[in-house]
Amino acid sequence: MFKLSMIFMLLIFSSTVLAAPELDEQPSDSILLTVVLKHNQSNNFEEFQKILADQGFFEKFPPKGVSVVSWYVMMGIGQVVTLEVPAHKLREVNLAVEKTAWKAFTVEFYPTYNLYPVFKDRLSNKAKVSY
């Protein structure tokens, strides 16, 4: 179990670091927020898509003024979304998830930051994926 937890955290860390914007590009009043949307495995794909549509997920998440940095599927776990959130919008993100994603997902939130600028000059291979 510990090994699985460590692999999970490394995947979150690596997706956040590789996908996050440069520090000097991020507004000073914003944070990066990684949202893990864990699939409710009692529902199949069509069932959880219907729940999301019925609850207005696609219209309300993310709220206006919040940017998607990355959105990945972590097979066997769910979806991992990294958002750039102005600090005053944090409550809106939480409410959007509570009102539209529950039943389809269980949710975890992780405040994150971009560590790549700290390490990039120390790396031999400075290649960075940019989508």
The first five atom37 places (N, CA, C, CB, O) and aatype in JSON, in Angstrom:
{
  "aatype": [12, 13, 11, 10, 15, 12, 9, 13, 12, 10, 10, 9, 13, 15, 15, 16, 19, 10, 0, 0, 14, 6, 10, 3, 6, 5, 14, 15, 3, 15, 9, 10, 10, 16, 19, 19, 10, 11, 8, 2, 5, 15, 2, 2, 13, 6, 6, 13, 5, 11, 9, 10, 0, 3, 5, 7, 13, 13, 6, 11, 13, 14, 14, 11, 7, 19, 15, 19, 19, 15, 17, 18, 19, 12, 12, 7, 9, 7, 5, 19, 19, 16, 10, 6, 19, 14, 0, 8, 11, 10, 1, 6, 19, 2, 10, 0, 19, 6, 11, 16, 0, 17, 11, 0, 13, 16, 19, 6, 13, 18, 14, 16, 18, 2, 10, 18, 14, 19, 13, 11, 3, 1, 10, 15, 2, 11, 0, 11, 19, 15, 18],
  "atom_mask": [
    [1, 1, 1, 1, 1],
    [1, 1, 1, 1, 1],
    [1, 1, 1, 1, 1],
    [1, 1, 1, 1, 1],
    [1, 1, 1, 1, 1],
    [1, 1, 1, 1, 1],
    [1, 1, 1, 1, 1],
    [1, 1, 1, 1, 1],
    [1, 1, 1, 1, 1],
    [1, 1, 1, 1, 1],
    [1, 1, 1, 1, 1],
    [1, 1, 1, 1, 1],
    [1, 1, 1, 1, 1],
    [1, 1, 1, 1, 1],
    [1, 1, 1, 1, 1],
    [1, 1, 1, 1, 1],
    [1, 1, 1, 1, 1],
    [1, 1, 1, 1, 1],
    [1, 1, 1, 1, 1],
    [1, 1, 1, 1, 1],
    [1, 1, 1, 1, 1],
    [1, 1, 1, 1, 1],
    [1, 1, 1, 1, 1],
    [1, 1, 1, 1, 1],
    [1, 1, 1, 1, 1],
    [1, 1, 1, 1, 1],
    [1, 1, 1, 1, 1],
    [1, 1, 1, 1, 1],
    [1, 1, 1, 1, 1],
    [1, 1, 1, 1, 1],
    [1, 1, 1, 1, 1],
    [1, 1, 1, 1, 1],
    [1, 1, 1, 1, 1],
    [1, 1, 1, 1, 1],
    [1, 1, 1, 1, 1],
    [1, 1, 1, 1, 1],
    [1, 1, 1, 1, 1],
    [1, 1, 1, 1, 1],
    [1, 1, 1, 1, 1],
    [1, 1, 1, 1, 1],
    [1, 1, 1, 1, 1],
    [1, 1, 1, 1, 1],
    [1, 1, 1, 1, 1],
    [1, 1, 1, 1, 1],
    [1, 1, 1, 1, 1],
    [1, 1, 1, 1, 1],
    [1, 1, 1, 1, 1],
    [1, 1, 1, 1, 1],
    [1, 1, 1, 1, 1],
    [1, 1, 1, 1, 1],
    [1, 1, 1, 1, 1],
    [1, 1, 1, 1, 1],
    [1, 1, 1, 1, 1],
    [1, 1, 1, 1, 1],
    [1, 1, 1, 1, 1],
    [1, 1, 1, 0, 1],
    [1, 1, 1, 1, 1],
    [1, 1, 1, 1, 1],
    [1, 1, 1, 1, 1],
    [1, 1, 1, 1, 1],
    [1, 1, 1, 1, 1],
    [1, 1, 1, 1, 1],
    [1, 1, 1, 1, 1],
    [1, 1, 1, 1, 1],
    [1, 1, 1, 0, 1],
    [1, 1, 1, 1, 1],
    [1, 1, 1, 1, 1],
    [1, 1, 1, 1, 1],
    [1, 1, 1, 1, 1],
    [1, 1, 1, 1, 1],
    [1, 1, 1, 1, 1],
    [1, 1, 1, 1, 1],
    [1, 1, 1, 1, 1],
    [1, 1, 1, 1, 1],
    [1, 1, 1, 1, 1],
    [1, 1, 1, 0, 1],
    [1, 1, 1, 1, 1],
    [1, 1, 1, 0, 1],
    [1, 1, 1, 1, 1],
    [1, 1, 1, 1, 1],
    [1, 1, 1, 1, 1],
    [1, 1, 1, 1, 1],
    [1, 1, 1, 1, 1],
    [1, 1, 1, 1, 1],
    [1, 1, 1, 1, 1],
    [1, 1, 1, 1, 1],
    [1, 1, 1, 1, 1],
    [1, 1, 1, 1, 1],
    [1, 1, 1, 1, 1],
    [1, 1, 1, 1, 1],
    [1, 1, 1, 1, 1],
    [1, 1, 1, 1, 1],
    [1, 1, 1, 1, 1],
    [1, 1, 1, 1, 1],
    [1, 1, 1, 1, 1],
    [1, 1, 1, 1, 1],
    [1, 1, 1, 1, 1],
    [1, 1, 1, 1, 1],
    [1, 1, 1, 1, 1],
    [1, 1, 1, 1, 1],
    [1, 1, 1, 1, 1],
    [1, 1, 1, 1, 1],
    [1, 1, 1, 1, 1],
    [1, 1, 1, 1, 1],
    [1, 1, 1, 1, 1],
    [1, 1, 1, 1, 1],
    [1, 1, 1, 1, 1],
    [1, 1, 1, 1, 1],
    [1, 1, 1, 1, 1],
    [1, 1, 1, 1, 1],
    [1, 1, 1, 1, 1],
    [1, 1, 1, 1, 1],
    [1, 1, 1, 1, 1],
    [1, 1, 1, 1, 1],
    [1, 1, 1, 1, 1],
    [1, 1, 1, 1, 1],
    [1, 1, 1, 1, 1],
    [1, 1, 1, 1, 1],
    [1, 1, 1, 1, 1],
    [1, 1, 1, 1, 1],
    [1, 1, 1, 1, 1],
    [1, 1, 1, 1, 1],
    [1, 1, 1, 1, 1],
    [1, 1, 1, 1, 1],
    [1, 1, 1, 1, 1],
    [1, 1, 1, 1, 1],
    [1, 1, 1, 1, 1],
    [1, 1, 1, 1, 1],
    [1, 1, 1, 1, 1],
    [1, 1, 1, 1, 1],
    [1, 1, 1, 1, 1]
  ],
  "atom_positions": [
    [[0.83, -1.2, 0.0], [0.0, 0.0, 0.0], [0.87, 1.26, 0.0], [-0.94, 0.0, 1.21], [0.58, 2.22, -0.72]],
    [[1.94, 1.25, 0.82], [2.84, 2.4, 0.88], [3.47, 2.66, -0.49], [3.94, 2.17, 1.93], [3.59, 3.8, -0.93]],
    [[3.87, 1.57, -1.17], [4.49, 1.71, -2.49], [3.52, 2.33, -3.48], [4.98, 0.33, -3.0], [3.89, 3.21, -4.26]],
    [[2.25, 1.88, -3.46], [1.24, 2.44, -4.34], [1.01, 3.92, -4.05], [-0.07, 1.66, -4.21], [0.87, 4.73, -4.97]],
    [[0.98, 4.29, -2.77], [0.81, 5.7, -2.39], [1.97, 6.55, -2.89], [0.7, 5.83, -0.86], [1.76, 7.66, -3.38]],
    [[3.18, 6.03, -2.79], [4.35, 6.78, -3.26], [4.31, 6.96, -4.78], [5.65, 6.07, -2.85], [4.62, 8.04, -5.28]],
    [[3.92, 5.92, -5.51], [3.82, 6.02, -6.97], [2.77, 7.06, -7.33], [3.47, 4.64, -7.6], [2.99, 7.88, -8.22]],
    [[1.63, 7.04, -6.64], [0.56, 7.99, -6.89], [1.05, 9.42, -6.68], [-0.64, 7.7, -5.97], [0.81, 10.29, -7.52]],
    [[1.74, 9.67, -5.57], [2.22, 11.02, -5.28], [3.28, 11.46, -6.3], [2.81, 11.08, -3.84], [3.31, 12.63, -6.69]],
    [[4.15, 10.54, -6.73], [5.14, 10.89, -7.75], [4.46, 11.26, -9.06], [6.12, 9.73, -7.97], [4.9, 12.19, -9.75]],
    [[3.4, 10.54, -9.42], [2.69, 10.88, -10.65], [2.05, 12.26, -10.56], [1.62, 9.83, -10.94], [2.11, 13.03, -11.52]],
    [[1.46, 12.56, -9.43], [0.87, 13.9, -9.25], [1.96, 14.95, -9.33], [0.12, 14.0, -7.89], [1.8, 15.96, -10.01]],
    [[3.07, 14.73, -8.62], [4.18, 15.68, -8.61], [4.72, 15.89, -10.01], [5.29, 15.2, -7.68], [4.92, 17.03, -10.44]],
    [[4.96, 14.79, -10.75], [5.55, 14.94, -12.07], [4.61, 15.62, -13.04], [5.96, 13.58, -12.61], [5.05, 16.43, -13.86]],
    [[3.3, 15.31, -12.97], [2.38, 15.98, -13.89], [2.26, 17.46, -13.57], [1.0, 15.32, -13.84], [2.11, 18.28, -14.47]],
    [[2.32, 17.81, -12.3], [2.22, 19.21, -11.9], [3.46, 19.97, -12.32], [2.01, 19.33, -10.39], [3.36, 21.07, -12.86]],
    [[4.63, 19.4, -12.08], [5.88, 20.08, -12.41], [6.04, 20.26, -13.9], [7.08, 19.31, -11.85], [6.43, 21.33, -14.36]],
    [[5.73, 19.21, -14.68], [5.92, 19.3, -16.11], [4.88, 20.19, -16.79], [5.88, 17.94, -16.72], [5.17, 20.81, -17.81]],
    [[3.69, 20.25, -16.23], [2.62, 20.98, -16.89], [2.43, 22.39, -16.39], [1.35, 20.23, -16.74], [1.74, 23.19, -17.02]],
    [[3.04, 22.72, -15.26], [2.79, 24.03, -14.65], [3.49, 25.15, -15.43], [3.27, 24.03, -13.2], [4.53, 24.92, -16.05]],
    [[2.92, 26.35, -15.4], [3.54, 27.48, -16.08], [4.81, 27.92, -15.34], [2.55, 28.65, -16.2], [5.0, 27.59, -14.17]],
    [[5.65, 28.66, -16.03], [6.84, 29.22, -15.38], [6.41, 30.12, -14.24], [7.72, 29.99, -16.4], [5.35, 30.75, -14.3]],
    [[7.22, 30.2, -13.2], [6.88, 31.02, -12.04], [6.64, 32.47, -12.41], [7.97, 30.94, -11.01], [5.72, 33.09, -11.89]],
    [[7.45, 33.01, -13.31], [7.3, 34.41, -13.66], [6.06, 34.64, -14.55], [8.55, 34.91, -14.37], [5.68, 35.79, -14.77]],
    [[5.42, 33.57, -15.06], [4.2, 33.71, -15.85], [2.96, 33.66, -14.96], [4.13, 32.61, -16.9], [1.89, 34.11, -15.37]],
    [[3.09, 33.11, -13.77], [1.94, 32.93, -12.89], [1.68, 34.22, -12.12], [2.17, 31.75, -11.92], [2.59, 34.76, -11.5]],
    [[0.43, 34.71, -12.16], [0.13, 35.92, -11.39], [0.45, 35.73, -9.91], [-1.34, 36.31, -11.56], [0.27, 34.64, -9.37]],
    [[0.92, 36.77, -9.27], [1.36, 36.66, -7.88], [0.23, 36.36, -6.9], [2.05, 37.93, -7.46], [0.48, 35.87, -5.8]],
    [[-1.01, 36.65, -7.29], [-2.12, 36.39, -6.37], [-2.81, 35.06, -6.67], [-3.13, 37.51, -6.45], [-3.92, 34.82, -6.19]],
    [[-2.17, 34.18, -7.46], [-2.8, 32.91, -7.81], [-2.02, 31.74, -7.23], [-2.91, 32.76, -9.33], [-0.84, 31.86, -6.87]],
    [[-2.71, 30.61, -7.14], [-2.08, 29.37, -6.7], [-2.34, 28.31, -7.75], [-2.61, 28.92, -5.29], [-3.26, 28.44, -8.56]],
    [[-1.53, 27.28, -7.74], [-1.84, 26.09, -8.52], [-2.57, 25.13, -7.59], [-0.54, 25.43, -9.14], [-2.18, 24.96, -6.44]],
    [[-3.62, 24.53, -8.09], [-4.41, 23.6, -7.3], [-4.6, 22.33, -8.11], [-5.79, 24.23, -6.89], [-5.18, 22.36, -9.2]],
    [[-4.1, 21.22, -7.58], [-4.3, 19.94, -8.24], [-5.53, 19.3, -7.63], [-3.05, 19.02, -8.08], [-5.63, 19.12, -6.42]],
    [[-6.48, 18.95, -8.5], [-7.74, 18.34, -8.08], [-7.74, 16.91, -8.61], [-8.99, 19.16, -8.6], [-7.65, 16.69, -9.82]],
    [[-7.84, 15.95, -7.7], [-7.91, 14.55, -8.1], [-9.37, 14.12, -8.03], [-7.0, 13.64, -7.18], [-9.98, 14.08, -6.97]],
    [[-9.91, 13.79, -9.19], [-11.29, 13.34, -9.32], [-11.25, 11.82, -9.43], [-12.02, 14.0, -10.56], [-11.04, 11.28, -10.51]],
    [[-11.45, 11.13, -8.31], [-11.38, 9.67, -8.29], [-12.7, 9.1, -8.75], [-11.02, 9.15, -6.87], [-13.77, 9.45, -8.25]],
    [[-12.61, 8.19, -9.74], [-13.82, 7.59, -10.28], [-14.57, 6.79, -9.22], [-13.48, 6.7, -11.46], [-13.97, 6.03, -8.46]],
    [[-15.88, 6.96, -9.19], [-16.75, 6.12, -8.4], [-16.96, 4.86, -9.24], [-18.13, 6.84, -8.03], [-17.73, 4.88, -10.21]],
    [[-16.29, 3.78, -8.89], [-16.27, 2.6, -9.75], [-17.57, 1.8, -9.7], [-15.13, 1.72, -9.37], [-17.66, 0.75, -10.35]],
    [[-18.56, 2.27, -8.96], [-19.87, 1.61, -9.01], [-20.66, 2.1, -10.23], [-20.66, 1.88, -7.72], [-21.71, 1.54, -10.56]],
    [[-20.15, 3.14, -10.9], [-20.77, 3.66, -12.12], [-19.88, 3.36, -13.31], [-21.03, 5.19, -12.01], [-18.66, 3.4, -13.21]],
    [[-20.51, 3.04, -14.46], [-19.72, 2.9, -15.68], [-19.57, 4.28, -16.32], [-20.38, 1.89, -16.67], [-20.1, 5.27, -15.81]],
    [[-18.86, 4.34, -17.42], [-18.54, 5.62, -18.07], [-19.79, 6.42, -18.4], [-17.73, 5.37, -19.34], [-19.87, 7.61, -18.1]],
    [[-20.77, 5.77, -19.02], [-21.99, 6.47, -19.42], [-22.74, 7.0, -18.2], [-22.9, 5.54, -20.23], [-23.29, 8.1, -18.23]],
    [[-22.77, 6.22, -17.11], [-23.47, 6.64, -15.91], [-22.82, 7.87, -15.27], [-23.53, 5.5, -14.9], [-23.52, 8.8, -14.88]],
    [[-21.48, 7.87, -15.16], [-20.87, 9.04, -14.52], [-20.9, 10.26, -15.44], [-19.43, 8.73, -14.1], [-20.94, 11.39, -14.95]],
    [[-20.87, 10.06, -16.76], [-21.02, 11.19, -17.68], [-22.41, 11.81, -17.55], [-20.77, 10.74, -19.14], [-22.56, 13.03, -17.61]],
    [[-23.43, 10.97, -17.36], [-24.79, 11.46, -17.18], [-24.91, 12.25, -15.88], [-25.8, 10.3, -17.19], [-25.54, 13.31, -15.85]],
    [[-24.31, 11.74, -14.81], [-24.34, 12.46, -13.52], [-23.7, 13.84, -13.7], [-23.59, 11.65, -12.42], [-24.26, 14.84, -13.24]],
    [[-22.55, 13.89, -14.34], [-21.86, 15.18, -14.55], [-22.71, 16.13, -15.38], [-20.5, 14.95, -15.25], [-22.82, 17.32, -15.06]],
    [[-23.31, 15.62, -16.46], [-24.16, 16.47, -17.31], [-25.38, 16.96, -16.54], [-24.6, 15.71, -18.57], [-25.73, 18.14, -16.6]],
    [[-26.04, 16.06, -15.8], [-27.25, 16.43, -15.05], [-26.95, 17.47, -13.97], [-27.87, 15.19, -14.41], [-27.8, 18.32, -13.68]],
    [[-25.77, 17.42, -13.39], [-25.41, 18.35, -12.31], [-24.74, 19.62, -12.82], [-24.48, 17.66, -11.33], [-24.41, 20.5, -12.03]],
    [[-24.56, 19.73, -14.15], [-24.0, 20.95, -14.73], [-22.48, 21.07, -14.61], [0.0, 0.0, 0.0], [-21.95, 22.18, -14.65]],
    [[-21.8, 19.96, -14.46], [-20.34, 19.98, -14.29], [-19.64, 20.71, -15.42], [-19.8, 18.56, -14.18], [-18.77, 21.56, -15.18]],
    [[-20.0, 20.4, -16.65], [-19.28, 20.95, -17.8], [-19.51, 22.46, -17.97], [-19.71, 20.22, -19.06], [-18.7, 23.14, -18.61]],
    [[-20.58, 22.97, -17.42], [-20.83, 24.41, -17.48], [-20.2, 25.17, -16.31], [-22.33, 24.68, -17.51], [-19.85, 26.34, -16.44]],
    [[-20.04, 24.5, -15.17], [-19.61, 25.2, -13.95], [-18.19, 24.93, -13.5], [-20.51, 24.84, -12.85], [-17.68, 25.63, -12.62]],
    [[-17.52, 23.93, -14.09], [-16.14, 23.61, -13.69], [-15.23, 23.71, -14.89], [-16.06, 22.21, -13.06], [-15.52, 23.12, -15.94]],
    [[-14.14, 24.42, -14.77], [-13.79, 25.31, -13.67], [-14.58, 26.61, -13.77], [-12.28, 25.6, -13.67], [-15.05, 26.97, -14.84]],
    [[-14.73, 27.31, -12.64], [-15.46, 28.58, -12.67], [-14.75, 29.62, -13.54], [-15.62, 29.11, -11.24], [-13.55, 29.51, -13.8]],
    [[-15.48, 30.61, -13.98], [-14.88, 31.71, -14.75], [-13.75, 32.34, -13.95], [-15.96, 32.78, -15.12], [-13.86, 32.52, -12.74]],
    [[-12.67, 32.68, -14.64], [-11.52, 33.3, -14.0], [-10.49, 32.3, -13.49], [0.0, 0.0, 0.0], [-9.44, 32.69, -12.98]],
    [[-10.79, 31.0, -13.63], [-9.87, 29.93, -13.23], [-9.41, 29.24, -14.5], [-10.54, 28.92, -12.23], [-10.23, 28.91, -15.36]],
    [[-8.1, 29.0, -14.63], [-7.54, 28.41, -15.84], [-7.12, 26.96, -15.63], [-6.35, 29.22, -16.33], [-6.59, 26.61, -14.57]],
    [[-7.35, 26.13, -16.64], [-6.88, 24.75, -16.62], [-5.44, 24.74, -17.12], [-7.8, 23.82, -17.5], [-5.16, 25.18, -18.23]],
    [[-4.53, 24.24, -16.29], [-3.13, 24.09, -16.68], [-2.93, 22.73, -17.34], [-2.19, 24.24, -15.45], [-2.25, 22.63, -18.36]],
    [[-3.53, 21.69, -16.76], [-3.47, 20.35, -17.34], [-4.66, 19.54, -16.86], [-2.13, 19.63, -16.97], [-5.24, 19.82, -15.81]],
    [[-5.01, 18.52, -17.65], [-6.13, 17.64, -17.28], [-5.78, 16.27, -17.84], [-7.53, 18.17, -17.83], [-5.83, 16.06, -19.05]],
    [[-5.44, 15.36, -16.97], [-5.0, 14.02, -17.38], [-5.88, 12.95, -16.77], [-3.55, 13.8, -16.98], [-6.49, 13.15, -15.72]],
    [[-5.94, 11.8, -17.45], [-6.55, 10.61, -16.88], [-5.43, 9.79, -16.26], [-7.34, 9.78, -17.96], [-4.41, 9.53, -16.9]],
    [[-5.62, 9.39, -15.02], [-4.69, 8.48, -14.36], [-5.43, 7.14, -14.3], [-4.25, 9.01, -12.91], [-6.28, 6.93, -13.43]],
    [[-5.1, 6.25, -15.22], [-5.85, 5.0, -15.37], [-5.9, 4.25, -14.04], [-5.22, 4.12, -16.46], [-4.89, 4.09, -13.35]],
    [[-7.1, 3.79, -13.7], [-7.31, 3.06, -12.46], [-7.58, 3.96, -11.26], [0.0, 0.0, 0.0], [-7.99, 3.47, -10.21]],
    [[-7.36, 5.25, -11.4], [-7.58, 6.2, -10.3], [-8.69, 7.17, -10.66], [-6.26, 6.97, -9.97], [-9.71, 7.25, -9.97]],
    [[-8.51, 7.91, -11.74], [-9.49, 8.92, -12.13], [-8.83, 10.0, -12.97], [0.0, 0.0, 0.0], [-7.97, 9.71, -13.81]],
    [[-9.23, 11.23, -12.73], [-8.72, 12.36, -13.5], [-7.95, 13.3, -12.57], [-9.88, 13.11, -14.21], [-8.34, 13.51, -11.43]],
    [[-6.86, 13.84, -13.08], [-6.03, 14.77, -12.32], [-6.03, 16.09, -13.08], [-4.57, 14.21, -12.11], [-5.54, 16.19, -14.2]],
    [[-6.58, 17.12, -12.43], [-6.72, 18.43, -13.05], [-5.87, 19.42, -12.26], [-8.23, 18.89, -13.1], [-6.0, 19.52, -11.04]],
    [[-5.0, 20.15, -12.95], [-4.25, 21.21, -12.3], [-4.82, 22.54, -12.79], [-2.71, 21.1, -12.6], [-4.91, 22.79, -13.99]],
    [[-5.19, 23.37, -11.83], [-5.81, 24.66, -12.13], [-4.92, 25.79, -11.64], [-7.21, 24.76, -11.47], [-4.21, 25.64, -10.65]],
    [[-4.95, 26.9, -12.34], [-4.37, 28.14, -11.83], [-5.54, 28.94, -11.28], [-3.56, 28.94, -12.95], [-6.45, 29.32, -12.01]],
    [[-5.5, 29.19, -9.97], [-6.65, 29.77, -9.28], [-6.26, 31.08, -8.61], [-7.2, 28.79, -8.24], [-5.4, 31.08, -7.74]],
    [[-6.87, 32.19, -9.01], [-6.68, 33.41, -8.22], [-7.14, 33.12, -6.79], [-7.46, 34.63, -8.85], [-8.17, 32.47, -6.59]],
    [[-6.41, 33.59, -5.81], [-6.68, 33.25, -4.42], [-8.14, 33.49, -4.03], [-5.77, 34.05, -3.5], [-8.73, 32.69, -3.3]],
    [[-8.73, 34.57, -4.51], [-10.11, 34.88, -4.13], [-11.13, 33.96, -4.79], [-10.42, 36.31, -4.49], [-12.31, 34.03, -4.45]],
    [[-10.71, 33.1, -5.73], [-11.61, 32.18, -6.41], [-11.59, 30.77, -5.82], [-11.25, 32.11, -7.88], [-12.32, 29.9, -6.29]],
    [[-10.78, 30.53, -4.8], [-10.64, 29.19, -4.23], [-11.99, 28.64, -3.76], [-9.65, 29.21, -3.07], [-12.3, 27.48, -4.01]],
    [[-12.76, 29.45, -3.08], [-14.08, 29.03, -2.59], [-14.98, 28.62, -3.75], [-14.75, 30.17, -1.78], [-15.71, 27.63, -3.65]],
    [[-14.94, 29.37, -4.85], [-15.77, 29.05, -6.02], [-15.4, 27.7, -6.62], [-15.64, 30.14, -7.08], [-16.27, 26.95, -7.05]],
    [[-14.1, 27.4, -6.65], [-13.66, 26.09, -7.17], [-14.22, 24.98, -6.29], [-12.1, 26.01, -7.23], [-14.77, 24.0, -6.79]],
    [[-14.09, 25.14, -4.99], [-14.6, 24.13, -4.06], [-16.11, 23.94, -4.25], [-14.29, 24.54, -2.61], [-16.58, 22.8, -4.32]],
    [[-16.86, 25.02, -4.32], [-18.31, 24.92, -4.48], [-18.69, 24.3, -5.83], [-18.96, 26.29, -4.35], [-19.64, 23.52, -5.9]],
    [[-17.97, 24.63, -6.88], [-18.26, 24.05, -8.2], [-18.09, 22.53, -8.15], [-17.34, 24.66, -9.28], [-18.89, 21.8, -8.73]],
    [[-17.05, 22.07, -7.47], [-16.82, 20.62, -7.34], [-17.91, 19.99, -6.48], [-15.42, 20.34, -6.74], [-18.49, 18.97, -6.85]],
    [[-18.19, 20.6, -5.33], [-19.21, 20.04, -4.43], [-20.58, 19.94, -5.1], [-19.32, 20.89, -3.16], [-21.31, 18.97, -4.9]],
    [[-20.92, 20.93, -5.89], [-22.25, 20.97, -6.49], [-22.38, 20.13, -7.76], [-22.62, 22.39, -6.81], [-23.48, 19.72, -8.12]],
    [[-21.26, 19.86, -8.43], [-21.38, 19.23, -9.75], [-20.61, 17.92, -9.93], [-20.92, 20.18, -10.78], [-20.93, 17.15, -10.84]],
    [[-19.62, 17.63, -9.1], [-18.8, 16.44, -9.33], [-19.09, 15.31, -8.35], [-17.34, 16.81, -9.24], [-18.8, 14.15, -8.63]],
    [[-19.66, 15.65, -7.19], [-19.96, 14.6, -6.22], [-20.98, 13.65, -6.81], [-20.48, 15.21, -4.88], [-21.79, 14.06, -7.64]],
    [[-20.96, 12.43, -6.43], [-21.71, 11.27, -6.94], [-20.93, 10.6, -8.06], [-23.11, 11.7, -7.44], [-20.87, 9.37, -8.11]],
    [[-20.33, 11.38, -8.95], [-19.53, 10.79, -10.03], [-18.11, 10.51, -9.54], [-19.49, 11.72, -11.25], [-17.49, 9.53, -9.96]],
    [[-17.6, 11.38, -8.66], [-16.22, 11.29, -8.19], [-16.15, 11.48, -6.68], [-15.35, 12.34, -8.89], [-17.03, 12.09, -6.08]],
    [[-15.11, 10.94, -6.08], [-14.66, 11.45, -4.79], [-13.51, 12.38, -5.13], [-14.23, 10.28, -3.77], [-12.83, 12.18, -6.14]],
    [[-13.28, 13.38, -4.31], [-12.38, 14.46, -4.71], [-11.32, 14.7, -3.65], [-13.16, 15.74, -4.96], [-11.58, 14.65, -2.45]],
    [[-10.1, 14.97, -4.12], [-9.01, 15.4, -3.26], [-8.41, 16.67, -3.86], [-7.92, 14.28, -3.08], [-8.28, 16.78, -5.08]],
    [[-8.04, 17.62, -3.0], [-7.42, 18.88, -3.43], [-6.01, 18.94, -2.89], [-8.25, 20.1, -2.95], [-5.76, 18.61, -1.73]],
    [[-5.07, 19.38, -3.73], [-3.68, 19.55, -3.32], [-3.16, 20.9, -3.83], [-2.79, 18.37, -3.85], [-2.99, 21.07, -5.04]],
    [[-2.91, 21.85, -2.93], [-2.26, 23.08, -3.4], [-0.85, 22.72, -3.85], [-2.23, 24.19, -2.27], [-0.14, 21.97, -3.18]],
    [[-0.45, 23.26, -4.98], [0.84, 22.89, -5.57], [1.58, 24.14, -6.04], [0.64, 21.91, -6.75], [1.01, 25.23, -6.1]],
    [[2.83, 23.96, -6.37], [3.58, 25.05, -6.98], [4.58, 24.48, -7.96], [4.29, 25.91, -5.9], [4.92, 23.3, -7.9]],
    [[5.06, 25.33, -8.84], [5.94, 24.92, -9.93], [7.38, 24.86, -9.43], [5.82, 25.87, -11.13], [7.99, 25.9, -9.14]],
    [[7.91, 23.67, -9.33], [9.29, 23.5, -8.87], [10.28, 23.44, -10.03], [9.4, 22.23, -8.04], [11.49, 23.53, -9.81]],
    [[9.79, 23.3, -11.25], [10.67, 23.17, -12.4], [11.69, 24.31, -12.52], [9.85, 23.11, -13.65], [12.86, 24.02, -12.78]],
    [[11.32, 25.58, -12.34], [12.32, 26.64, -12.46], [13.49, 26.49, -11.47], [11.67, 27.98, -12.25], [14.6, 26.94, -11.75]],
    [[13.24, 25.86, -10.35], [14.3, 25.66, -9.36], [15.3, 24.61, -9.85], [13.71, 25.22, -8.0], [16.5, 24.74, -9.63]],
    [[14.79, 23.57, -10.52], [15.64, 22.47, -10.95], [16.17, 22.57, -12.37], [14.9, 21.21, -10.81], [17.17, 21.94, -12.69]],
    [[15.53, 23.36, -13.23], [15.85, 23.31, -14.66], [17.32, 23.59, -14.96], [15.01, 24.29, -15.4], [17.87, 22.97, -15.88]],
    [[17.97, 24.48, -14.24], [19.38, 24.78, -14.53], [20.32, 23.7, -14.01], [19.76, 26.11, -13.91], [21.49, 23.64, -14.4]],
    [[19.81, 22.83, -13.14], [20.62, 21.75, -12.61], [20.5, 20.47, -13.43], [20.23, 21.48, -11.17], [21.28, 19.54, -13.24]],
    [[19.53, 20.41, -14.32], [19.28, 19.2, -15.1], [20.18, 19.11, -16.31], [17.83, 19.16, -15.53], [20.44, 20.12, -16.96]],
    [[20.64, 17.91, -16.6], [21.43, 17.7, -17.82], [20.52, 17.82, -19.04], [22.12, 16.32, -17.8], [20.87, 18.49, -20.02]],
    [[19.38, 17.19, -18.98], [18.41, 17.25, -20.05], [17.39, 18.33, -19.7], [17.71, 15.87, -20.27], [16.56, 18.12, -18.82]],
    [[17.44, 19.46, -20.35], [16.58, 20.6, -20.02], [15.28, 20.6, -20.82], [17.33, 21.9, -20.28], [14.52, 21.57, -20.77]],
    [[15.01, 19.52, -21.55], [13.79, 19.43, -22.36], [12.58, 19.46, -21.45], [13.78, 18.13, -23.22], [12.55, 18.82, -20.41]],
    [[11.57, 20.22, -21.86], [10.34, 20.34, -21.1], [9.17, 20.19, -22.06], [10.27, 21.69, -20.33], [9.12, 20.85, -23.09]],
    [[8.24, 19.34, -21.71], [7.05, 19.17, -22.53], [6.16, 20.37, -22.34], [6.3, 17.86, -22.17], [5.96, 20.83, -21.21]],
    [[5.63, 20.89, -23.42], [4.75, 22.05, -23.35], [3.57, 21.78, -24.27], [5.49, 23.36, -23.75], [3.74, 21.59, -25.47]],
    [[2.37, 21.77, -23.71], [1.16, 21.49, -24.5], [0.41, 22.76, -24.79], [0.24, 20.49, -23.77], [-0.63, 22.73, -25.44]]
  ]
}
